[in-house]
Amino acid sequence: MRQKEEDFKKASFREAALAGKSYENEPGKLKAQLSGYFTGPEGPGPLMEREETVGLKGVIAPHIDFQRGGFCYAFAHREIGQNPFPDCFVIFGTAHVPMKTPFSLTRKEFITPLGKLEVDHAMVDAIQSQYPHDLFEDEAIHRTEHSIEFQCVFLRYLFPETTPIRIVPILCGSFHEAIERGISPMEFPLIRQFIGAIKKTVSSLGKKVCYLASADLAHLGLQFGDRDGISEYDLRVLDEEDREMLKHVEERNGDKLFFAISKEHDRKKVCGLPAIYTMLKVMEAKEGRLLKYGQAYTPETQSVVSFASMAFY
C-alpha cells in the first residue's frame, strides 16, 4: 500500500482505478454501455444538439455504481451535453474514507478509457494560495476514490476525445462534527475559508465554470449497520422524505438542507451532503430543478441507496 501511494505521489496522472471492474474498459463497449443509460427505458433520451443560450450553472449526479444508477447519471449529464462547453468543470466528489482536512485537491490528470481530463492548474493553484492549510495533505485518497472518476467517465463520453476537458477535482470530507454539534458548517473556519477561496478564484480568473456535485443520498438497511431491514413501505416513505429534502436543494439553500439532515442526526447517512452543500454555497444559480430520483434496493440485505440528478440555472 505504501508503495502504491508513493508511486501515485510521483505520477502526473491518476489511472482509471475501476475501469474493467465497475464499467467497461474497452472504449467501444464503454460507449455502448453509457449510451444505453441515455436511451434505455428509464433514461432521459439521446443527447441532443447543444443550445446556444448560456444557462447551466451546475448539476448533481449520483456516484452509485453504473449498473444500479447509470440511468440517473444520464439525466444530469444530458444537461451538461446540451449546454455550451465551459472553461472548466469543478467537481465536488465524496470521500468515502476519513480525511485529515475537510477538502482535498490534486493536480493529476484523470485517465479514462475514452481519453484524459486535464486539471486546471491555474484554478487549483489559486485556490491553494488563498487557503491556510495544505489542500494536498490527503491527496493519496484520490487514487482509489470513485466519486470523481465516475463523473469523468461520463464527461469524456459527452465530448469528442480531441476536445480538452479541464477539471478541478475536489474531494469533500465528513461534516459529522457540525452535525453532532448542531451548528452550520460555515462555523468551521476551514470550511468557510475554502468556500471563500473558490468563489474568489472563479471571480478573479473570470472563467465559465460548470459545477458538478457527485453525491448519493440515503443509505439505509442491514448493509449499512441499521438494526432493521427496509420494507416496501419504508421505500415509499423514503421517497417522500427525500423529495421533501431535495426541495431545499432546488431552492439552493444549503443551510436548510444541512439542518434538515442534522435534525435527524444524519439518520439516513446522506453521504453526499458535504459535496452538495459546498456546491450550493459557491454556485450562483437562480433556479434548481429535480431531473430524476432513484432508489437501488438490495433484497438480500434489505438495504437501499437513494440518489438523484438535479440541474441548476
C-alpha positions as CSV (number, residue, x, y, z in Angstrom):
1,M,0.0,0.0,0.0
2,R,2.8,2.4,0.9
3,Q,4.5,1.6,-2.4
4,K,1.3,2.3,-4.4
5,E,0.8,5.6,-2.6
6,E,4.4,6.6,-3.2
7,D,4.0,5.8,-6.9
8,F,0.8,7.8,-7.1
9,K,2.5,10.7,-5.4
10,K,5.2,10.7,-8.1
11,A,2.9,10.2,-11.1
12,S,1.5,13.1,-13.1
13,F,-1.8,11.3,-13.7
14,R,-4.5,9.3,-12.0
15,E,-5.2,6.0,-13.6
16,A,-8.8,4.8,-14.1
17,A,-9.0,2.7,-10.9
18,L,-12.3,1.0,-11.7
19,A,-12.1,0.5,-15.5
20,G,-12.9,-3.1,-16.2
21,K,-14.4,-3.5,-12.8
22,S,-17.3,-1.1,-12.4
23,Y,-17.5,-0.2,-16.1
24,E,-16.2,-1.4,-19.5
25,N,-12.5,-0.9,-20.2
26,E,-12.7,-1.2,-24.0
27,P,-13.7,2.2,-25.5
28,G,-16.3,0.8,-27.9
29,K,-18.0,-1.3,-25.2
30,L,-17.9,1.6,-22.8
31,K,-19.6,4.0,-25.2
32,A,-22.3,1.4,-25.8
33,Q,-22.7,0.9,-22.1
34,L,-23.1,4.7,-21.4
35,S,-25.3,5.2,-24.4
36,G,-27.7,2.6,-23.0
37,Y,-28.2,4.7,-19.9
38,F,-29.4,7.6,-22.0
39,T,-31.6,5.6,-24.4
40,G,-32.9,2.9,-22.1
41,P,-36.4,2.8,-20.7
42,E,-35.5,4.8,-17.6
43,G,-33.1,7.2,-19.3
44,P,-33.7,10.8,-20.5
45,G,-33.3,10.0,-24.2
46,P,-30.4,10.5,-26.6
47,L,-28.1,13.5,-26.5
48,M,-29.5,16.5,-28.5
49,E,-27.8,19.5,-30.2
50,R,-26.2,22.0,-27.8
51,E,-28.2,25.0,-27.0
52,E,-26.8,28.4,-27.9
53,T,-28.1,30.1,-24.7
54,V,-25.9,30.0,-21.6
55,G,-27.9,28.8,-18.6
56,L,-26.5,25.8,-16.8
57,K,-24.6,26.6,-13.6
58,G,-24.2,23.2,-12.2
59,V,-25.6,19.7,-11.7
60,I,-25.9,17.0,-9.1
61,A,-25.3,13.4,-10.3
62,P,-25.1,10.1,-8.3
63,H,-21.9,8.2,-7.6
64,I,-23.5,4.8,-7.1
65,D,-22.3,2.1,-9.4
66,F,-23.4,2.4,-13.0
67,Q,-25.2,-0.9,-13.1
68,R,-27.7,0.4,-10.5
69,G,-27.8,4.1,-11.2
70,G,-26.4,4.8,-14.7
71,F,-29.8,5.9,-15.9
72,C,-29.9,8.6,-13.3
73,Y,-26.4,9.9,-14.1
74,A,-27.7,10.3,-17.7
75,F,-30.2,13.0,-16.7
76,A,-27.6,15.3,-15.2
77,H,-25.0,14.7,-18.0
78,R,-27.6,15.2,-20.7
79,E,-28.0,18.7,-19.3
80,I,-24.2,19.2,-19.5
81,G,-24.0,17.8,-23.0
82,Q,-26.7,20.1,-24.3
83,N,-25.3,23.3,-22.9
84,P,-22.4,25.4,-24.1
85,F,-19.0,23.9,-23.2
86,P,-17.5,25.6,-20.1
87,D,-13.9,26.6,-19.5
88,C,-13.7,24.2,-16.5
89,F,-15.7,21.6,-14.5
90,V,-15.4,22.0,-10.8
91,I,-16.2,18.5,-9.4
92,F,-17.1,18.1,-5.8
93,G,-16.5,14.4,-5.0
94,T,-17.5,12.5,-1.9
95,A,-14.6,10.9,0.1
96,H,-15.6,7.6,1.5
97,V,-12.7,7.3,3.9
98,P,-11.7,9.7,6.7
99,M,-9.6,12.7,5.7
100,K,-7.4,14.9,7.9
101,T,-8.9,18.1,6.3
102,P,-12.4,19.0,5.0
103,F,-11.3,19.1,1.4
104,S,-8.6,17.6,-0.8
105,L,-7.2,18.7,-4.2
106,T,-5.0,17.0,-6.8
107,R,-3.1,18.3,-9.8
108,K,-3.1,14.9,-11.5
109,E,-4.9,14.5,-14.8
110,F,-7.6,11.8,-14.8
111,I,-7.3,9.0,-17.3
112,T,-10.4,7.2,-18.6
113,P,-10.8,4.6,-21.4
114,L,-12.2,7.4,-23.6
115,G,-9.4,9.8,-23.0
116,K,-7.9,12.0,-20.3
117,L,-9.2,15.0,-18.4
118,E,-6.7,17.7,-17.6
119,V,-6.6,19.6,-14.3
120,D,-6.9,23.4,-14.5
121,H,-3.7,24.1,-12.6
122,A,-4.3,27.9,-12.6
123,M,-7.5,27.4,-10.7
124,V,-6.1,24.8,-8.3
125,D,-3.1,26.9,-7.5
126,A,-5.2,30.0,-7.0
127,I,-7.5,28.1,-4.6
128,Q,-4.5,26.8,-2.6
129,S,-2.9,30.3,-2.5
130,Q,-5.9,31.6,-0.7
131,Y,-6.3,28.8,1.8
132,P,-4.4,28.5,5.1
133,H,-4.0,24.7,5.1
134,D,-2.3,22.2,2.7
135,L,-5.1,21.0,0.4
136,F,-2.8,18.1,-0.9
137,E,-2.3,16.5,2.5
138,D,-5.0,13.9,1.7
139,E,-4.2,13.6,-2.0
140,A,-3.5,9.9,-1.8
141,I,-7.2,9.3,-1.2
142,H,-7.8,10.4,-4.8
143,R,-6.1,7.3,-6.1
144,T,-8.9,4.9,-5.4
145,E,-11.9,7.1,-4.7
146,H,-14.6,6.5,-7.3
147,S,-16.9,9.5,-6.9
148,I,-14.9,11.8,-9.2
149,E,-13.8,9.1,-11.6
150,F,-17.3,8.1,-12.4
151,Q,-18.2,11.7,-13.4
152,C,-15.0,11.9,-15.5
153,V,-16.1,8.8,-17.5
154,F,-19.4,10.4,-18.4
155,L,-17.8,13.8,-19.2
156,R,-15.3,12.2,-21.5
157,Y,-18.2,10.4,-23.2
158,L,-20.1,13.7,-23.9
159,F,-17.4,15.4,-25.8
160,P,-15.0,14.4,-28.7
161,E,-11.7,13.0,-27.5
162,T,-10.0,15.9,-29.3
163,T,-11.8,18.4,-27.0
164,P,-9.6,19.2,-24.0
165,I,-11.7,18.9,-20.8
166,R,-10.4,20.8,-17.8
167,I,-11.4,19.9,-14.3
168,V,-10.8,20.9,-10.7
169,P,-11.1,17.6,-8.7
170,I,-12.2,18.3,-5.1
171,L,-12.8,15.5,-2.5
172,C,-15.1,16.6,0.3
173,G,-14.7,15.1,3.8
174,S,-17.3,14.5,6.5
175,F,-19.4,17.2,8.2
176,H,-20.2,14.9,11.1
177,E,-18.7,17.3,13.7
178,A,-21.1,20.0,12.6
179,I,-24.0,17.6,12.7
180,E,-23.2,16.4,16.2
181,R,-22.8,19.9,17.5
182,G,-25.9,21.1,15.6
183,I,-24.1,24.1,14.1
184,S,-23.7,25.3,10.5
185,P,-20.6,24.0,8.6
186,M,-19.8,27.7,8.0
187,E,-18.9,28.0,11.7
188,F,-15.8,26.0,10.9
189,P,-13.0,28.2,9.6
190,L,-11.5,25.6,7.2
191,I,-14.9,25.0,5.5
192,R,-15.8,28.7,5.4
193,Q,-12.3,29.7,4.0
194,F,-12.4,27.0,1.3
195,I,-15.8,28.2,0.1
196,G,-14.5,31.7,0.0
197,A,-11.3,30.7,-1.9
198,I,-13.3,29.0,-4.6
199,K,-15.7,32.0,-5.1
200,K,-12.8,34.4,-5.2
201,T,-10.8,32.3,-7.6
202,V,-13.7,31.9,-10.1
203,S,-14.4,35.6,-9.9
204,S,-10.8,36.7,-10.3
205,L,-10.0,34.4,-13.2
206,G,-13.3,35.1,-15.0
207,K,-13.7,31.6,-16.2
208,K,-17.0,30.0,-17.3
209,V,-17.4,27.2,-14.7
210,C,-19.8,24.3,-14.5
211,Y,-20.1,22.8,-11.0
212,L,-20.8,19.1,-10.5
213,A,-21.6,17.5,-7.2
214,S,-21.0,13.7,-7.2
215,A,-23.4,12.7,-4.4
216,D,-25.6,9.9,-3.3
217,L,-28.4,10.4,-0.7
218,A,-29.7,7.9,1.9
219,H,-28.0,4.6,2.9
220,L,-30.4,2.5,5.0
221,G,-30.8,-1.1,6.0
222,L,-28.8,-4.0,7.3
223,Q,-25.9,-3.4,4.9
224,F,-25.3,0.0,6.5
225,G,-25.5,-1.0,10.1
226,D,-29.2,-0.5,10.8
227,R,-30.9,-2.9,13.1
228,D,-33.9,-3.4,10.8
229,G,-34.1,-4.0,7.1
230,I,-36.1,-1.9,4.7
231,S,-39.6,-2.9,3.6
232,E,-41.6,-1.7,0.5
233,Y,-43.5,0.7,2.8
234,D,-40.2,2.1,4.0
235,L,-39.1,2.7,0.4
236,R,-42.2,4.7,-0.2
237,V,-41.7,6.8,2.9
238,L,-38.0,7.3,2.0
239,D,-39.1,8.5,-1.5
240,E,-41.4,11.1,0.1
241,E,-38.9,12.3,2.6
242,D,-36.0,12.5,0.1
243,R,-38.2,14.6,-2.3
244,E,-39.1,16.9,0.6
245,M,-35.4,17.3,1.5
246,L,-34.5,18.0,-2.1
247,K,-36.8,20.9,-2.2
248,H,-34.2,22.7,-0.1
249,V,-31.7,21.9,-2.8
250,E,-34.0,23.2,-5.5
251,E,-34.2,26.4,-3.5
252,R,-30.4,26.5,-3.5
253,N,-30.5,26.7,0.3
254,G,-27.5,24.7,1.7
255,D,-28.2,25.6,5.3
256,K,-31.8,24.4,5.2
257,L,-30.6,21.1,3.7
258,F,-27.9,20.8,6.4
259,F,-30.2,21.4,9.3
260,A,-32.9,19.1,7.9
261,I,-30.3,16.3,8.0
262,S,-28.7,17.5,11.3
263,K,-32.1,17.5,13.0
264,E,-32.3,13.7,12.4
265,H,-28.6,13.3,13.4
266,D,-28.0,12.1,9.8
267,R,-30.1,9.0,10.5
268,K,-30.2,8.2,6.8
269,K,-26.4,8.6,6.3
270,V,-26.6,11.1,3.4
271,C,-23.0,10.7,2.2
272,G,-23.4,13.4,-0.5
273,L,-24.2,16.2,2.0
274,P,-20.7,17.9,2.0
275,A,-20.4,17.9,-1.8
276,I,-24.0,19.3,-2.3
277,Y,-23.6,21.8,0.5
278,T,-20.3,23.2,-0.8
279,M,-21.6,23.4,-4.3
280,L,-24.7,25.3,-3.2
281,K,-22.5,27.8,-1.3
282,V,-20.2,28.6,-4.2
283,M,-22.7,28.4,-7.1
284,E,-24.7,31.5,-8.1
285,A,-27.8,30.0,-9.6
286,K,-31.4,31.3,-9.7
287,E,-33.2,28.1,-10.3
288,G,-32.9,24.5,-9.2
289,R,-34.7,21.5,-10.8
290,L,-35.0,17.9,-9.8
291,L,-34.5,15.8,-13.0
292,K,-34.6,12.3,-11.7
293,Y,-34.9,10.4,-8.4
294,G,-34.0,6.8,-7.9
295,Q,-33.5,4.0,-5.4
296,A,-31.3,0.9,-5.5
297,Y,-32.8,-1.8,-3.3
298,T,-30.9,-4.9,-2.4
299,P,-33.3,-7.6,-1.2
300,E,-30.5,-9.9,0.2
301,T,-29.5,-7.3,2.8
302,Q,-32.9,-5.4,2.9
303,S,-30.9,-2.2,2.2
304,V,-31.3,0.8,-0.1
305,V,-29.3,3.6,-1.5
306,S,-31.2,6.6,-2.9
307,F,-29.9,9.2,-5.4
308,A,-30.9,12.0,-7.7
309,S,-29.9,14.1,-10.6
310,M,-30.6,17.8,-10.5
311,A,-29.7,20.9,-12.6
312,F,-29.2,24.5,-11.7
313,Y,-29.5,27.6,-13.9
